[in-house]
Amino acid sequence: MGSVFYLWDLANTLFPEEWDTRSSGFPDYDAYLESLGYDLRTISAFDYEHAYERPYREGLFRLSLAPGFVEVLRWTRHNGYFTTGNHEQLDWRAEYIQKHYHLDIRDYFTYRFSTFDYGNTNVKTSTMLVDVLRRIVAKKFSEVVYTDDRKQNCQFFLKAVQQARQQGVAVPGRAYHLTTAAASTPHAITPVRDLYGVKEAEKHLRK
């Protein structure tokens, strides 16, 4: 029997971020992009995501580690992410976080998945996620656990698990929603307040 694979969202799940209006001089990221000459109506997905480089590396976003990041991801061991950002964003986050936390966040991820693996797009589709599940199963993992701060993304993941099963990729999947409003979370998704909650729930399942 294979191991459990933990698939994570990045922004505001593992890496809380807040735009710094004071140091940036702009009210939000979109206003910053417009100052660079981009038209938000026509900007490409690549340009939109690649422009995060300076904000991440220079702290225009105030980045932090979610409480429990090191302890939980060391415990889960087999970690990966699926992001709408380009892969370089993890490197840019790593540069900033290493200065403040003295660790390299890249060491905690075995596999990296991005919508840009499938073309110039920052929009997730079920086809992509089914393929991600197929690739994880090919690495001999027997279960996939997904965690996100957005409930709709957790629902999207569970639907993809069903679609993958219909296509012959029968891998059990479960989702955790980081939330303080547990009552609003569907029964099929486990609400947790933080990363420690994911660890405790998974420890209980392993008994």
VENWO-V881997 format. One record per helix or strand of 2 or more residues. SS is the DSSP state (H for helix, E for strand). FROM is the first residue (numbers start at 1). TO is the last residue. If there is no record, write none. Layout:
BEGIN
ss	from	to
SS	FROM	TO
SS	FROM	TO
END
This chain:
BEGIN
ss	from	to
E	3	8
E	17	19
H	21	24
H	29	35
H	45	50
H	52	58
E	61	63
H	69	76
E	79	83
H	88	101
H	105	108
E	111	114
H	115	118
H	126	138
E	141	148
H	151	166
E	172	178
H	182	184
E	189	192
H	195	205
END
